[in-house]
Amino acid sequence: MARGLDNPRGLAWAHGRLYLAEAGKGGTDCPAGAKGPTGGQLCYGLTSSLDVISGGSVHRIRTGLISFSDAPGGAAAEGLEAVTGVARGVQVVYGESVLAHLFGLPPGTHLTPADSGALRHAAGMLDSVVGTSERTLADVGDSDLAWSGVHQNLVPDQFPDANPNALLQLGRVTYVIDAATNVLSSVDSRGVVRQLAFFPNPPVSDAVPTCVAKGRDNALYVGQLAPGAAPNRGKIYRYSLSTGRLTVWKTGFNVVDGCGFDQAGNFYAVEFQAHGFNPSPTGNPAGDIIKISPNGKRTVIGAGSLFFPQGFAVDPKGNIYVSNWSIMTGTPSRPGAPTGEVVKVRP
């Protein structure tokens, strides 16, 4: 569908179009002593965007959005992370809200006015986008960060932390998954944020929920990255919208970083890495999609063609879209190296 993308992430099919949250590639401002998303030297800039992909072309309808990276060239950057369709336009969420509060900058460091304003506005925000206009609905990342500070005993070595990562709107409520606070939060029409459920820690590391989808049974289904879990031990959780009860729905997954249902009721889990979490240069980038039919049958899709896939969208014809090479930038690191792309998968 499109190549040469900078860290393509969440996808949504809405209003007959395919939307993409492109996280960007950081930038050229690298304050001494500042640490980025994975602990390296932070570099930031206004390189993230909201895109529409059509006919093999990328139309960036919102540009100049904040992006953070701590890798040479901007790989694995954080910025605009997810998008969902709503009655009018779309809603988007920005990741790495922790950087807006614990930016890691030495005392006296000054950002450029443009970047400072973009950082304050964007990091961790839930926004509405109609056409090319954008407005903030809630600072969901700030709320999650505060919640994790109060509940620091749940993940003592990592809290307080926040990184809104996925969202879904149902009626007048938007549900947001936070991959760092490990919570499902709701945002009502007044912008009030509530933390609804905490995803329990696996034996190693924390849950890292990454995606949310609504089933036919008035429940939300949430996948998890579970980076410390043993192979084939990741879970899909079910959250009942009527009772608020969180249960394990299915097990046996690896590093889920996208999920959703099609119109026939099939569930799809996008496995970022099918052989265990290791996004380093020595890790195996091979991913896939696990299809679960309503009768429980599992089918592997895209093996051998998907690498570091993320996100999920499905169109009315049942075609699936995922972000491929989702932690790569649009500039090859060497001749022939992959770049971020969005691909269509026929189940």
N, C-alpha and C positions, 0 to 999 in steps of 0.2 A: 504493500500500500504506500509506504514512504520510507526513505532511507535518509541518512545524514542528520539524524535527530540528536539533540543533546539530552541524554538521560530521560528517555520517554517513560512515563509512569502510568497513571490511571487513565482509563478510557470510559467513555459513555456514548451510547447510541441515543440521540435525542433529537426530536424535530426533524427526523429523516437525515441526520448528519452524524458523522463520527467525530467526537470531541476527544482531545488529548491534553493531558497535563504534562508539559515538558519542563523538567526540573532545572534545565540550564546547565551551565558548566562553571559555576562560581564566577570568578573575575580576577582582576589584576591587583586589587587592593588586598595586601597581605600584612596586617599589622603584626609587629614583632610580639611574640609571646601568645598570640591568639590561637586557640585550638578549635578545629573544625569538627564535623560530624563523627569522625572515627578517631579523633585524638591527634591528628597531624596538624601541620601549619594551616591555619584558616586563611582562605582567600575568598573574597566575596565580590559580587557585582550584580548588575541588573540584566541577567541573561536568561531568566526563566520566562515562559510564555504559556498562554492558552491557545490551542490550535484547533482548527477544523481540517480534517483530511478528506479530500475528495478528488477522485480521478487521478490518483497518484501524486497529487500536489498537496503541499502543506500551506495552509492559510493561517498565519499567526494573527489572531484577532485581538489579543492582549499581549503586549510586549513590555520589556523593561521592568520585569518583576524580579524580586530579590532571589538570589541563588547563593548557596554556600558550598564550598568544596575544600577538602584538605588533601587532594591527590593531584599529582602533576597533570596538567591538561584538563582538569575538571571532571575526571571520572568519578562516578558514585556521588554526584552532587545532590544536594537537597534544595528544594524550592517549592514550586507549585506541585502538589503531590496527587491530587485526586479531583475528579469532576463528576457531577451527577446531573441528569436532566430534571427540570422542574416545569411547572405549567407554563412559565414565561422565562425563557432563557435557561441558564444553568447555575448551579452553585459549585464553588470550588473551595478547597482547603489547602492551606500552606503548612509545610512541616517545620520541624526544628524550632518550635517556640521557645525551647530552653535557651537558645542562643540569644534571644531578645532580652533575657533577664540575666543569664550567666554567660555573657558574651566572651569571657575569657580575655578581655582586653586589659592591658596594663593601665594603672591609674593615669589619667591625663591624656589618654589616646583619644583622638577626635576622628570621627567618620566624616566623609564628605557630606554636605547637606542633603544631596539627592539620595545617597545610600542610607543615611541616618533616617530620613523620612520613610523610605521604602521599608527599612527594617522594622521600624516601629509600627508601620501600617500592616505589614504582611505576615510576619512570622507568627504562625499558629492561628491565623484568622480564618473564619468562615465568611466567605463573601458571596454576593449575588452578582452575576454578570448577565446583563441584557444588552445585546448588540455589542458595542465597544465600551459601554459604561459599567463601572464596577462600584459596589458599595459594600461596606462591612455589615454583617448581620450579628456576629458575636466573636469575642476573643476566646474561642473554645480552648486553645492551647494554654492560655493564661489560667483559665479555670482548672484545667487538668493538672497543670503544674502546681497550683496551690493545693489541690486535692492530694497529690503525691507527697507534698511536704507534710501534710497532716498525717498521712498514712505511711510514713517513711519506713516503718517496721515491716511492711509487706515485701519490699525489695531494698534492704538497708544499704547495699553496696552501690545502688544506682539511683535511688530516689533522693531528692526531687528531680523529675525529668518529665518531658512531654514532647511528643512528636505526632500530631494528627496526621493520619495516613490514608483514611478511606471514609467515604460518606455515602448516605442514601437518604433521600427525602420521601416521606410517606405522609400524605395529607399536609398538615401544617407543622409537622415536626421533622427535623433533620437529625439523623443518627450518625454519629461520628466515632470512628475507631481510632484510638490513640495507641501507636505501637510502642511507645516508651512508658506511658503511664499504665498500659495494659488494661484499659477500661473501654467500655461502651458508654458514650455520653449522648444525651439528647439536647437539642436546642429548639425551644419553642418559638412561636411567631413574634414574641417580644424580645428574643435574644437571650433568654434565661437558659443557662447551661446546668444540667444535672448529670452526675455520674451514676449510671444505672447498674453496672455490673463490672466486677474485677475478674480478670481471667487468671486463674491460679498458675503458679510457677511450676514448670517441669522440674525434674530432679536437678538439672543443671541450667543456669541462666534463668531468664524469665520467659513468659509466654509469647510476647511480641505478636499480638493480633494484627492482621494486615488487610482484611477485606470483609465486606458485609453485603449480604443479599437477602431479599425477602422470599420466603417460600409460599406455597399455596395455603399453608396452615396457620397463617397469622403469626408467624415466627420469623426471627432474624437468624441467619446462619453466618458464622464468623470463622474464617480460617486463621491459622497462626503460623508464623515463621519458625518458632521454637528452635532457635539456632543451637541450643545445647542438647536437644533431644537426640536419642539414638535413631539410626535410620528406621524409617517406617513407623515412627512413634508419634508423629504429629497428629493433631486432632482438628475436627470441625465441631464447633459448639453450636448449640441451638438455644436462643433466648426467646422465651415466650412473651409476646407483647401484651397478652392478657393477664398473665400471672407474675411476670418478672422473674421467672425461674430460669436459671442457666444450667444446662446439662450438656454432656458430651453426646453428640449425634453419631459421628463416625470417627474411626481411628485408622492408622496405617498410612499416613501421608508424610511427605518430605518437603519441608521448606515452602509452605504455601504462601504465595504473594499475589493472589488474585482469585476471585471466585464469583459465581453467579448461576442463575437458572435461565433456561430457555423457556419458550412458550409451551413446550410439551412436558415441562416439569423435570427435565434432566438437570442435574447439578454438575457444575464443572469446578474443579480445583486446579489452579495453575501452580505447578511446582517450579519454583525459581531454580532449584537444583535438585535433580532427581536422585542424587547419590549422597546427599548430606551437605550441610551448610559449610561452604568455604569459598567466599567470593574473592579470595586473593589470587594473584597470578598463577599459583600452583593448583588452584581448585578446578574441579571439573565443571565447566559451564553448562553441561547438558541438562535441559529441563524438559518438561512435558505438561500435558493436561490430563487429569484423571476425570473421566465422565462417569457419573453414577446415575443409572437409570432409575425410574420410580420403583422398579422391582428389586433394586439393590445391586444389579449387575455393574461391574466396573470394567471400563475400557480405557486403555492408554491411547492418547492422541498426540500427534506431533513429535514423538520421540525421534531424534536424529535431525530435526529441523528447528527446534526451539532451544535457545541458549540464553540463560539469565532472563527468562520471560517474567513479566509482571503485568498486572492489570487484567481486565476482562470486560468485554462488551459483546452483545449479541444483537443482530439485526432481526427484523421481522421474518426474514427468510431462513433464519437459523444459522447464518454464518457467524463464526466466532472471530473476534479481533483481540490480539494481545500485543503488548509492547515486547519486542525482542531485542536482545543485547541491551537491556534496559539500564545498565550502569555504565554504558559507553557514551562518549560524546559523538558529535557529528563530524569530527575531524579524526581520521585514522591515526592511531599512535605510531604506525609504521605502514609502509606500502602493503596494501592487501588486507590490512587489519579491519575487523568489523566496526561498524558504527551503529548508533541507536536506530531502531527501525520499528515500524508497526506492520504486522502481517495479518492476513486473513487466513483462517483455518476452517476447512469444511469438515464437520464432525462425521 
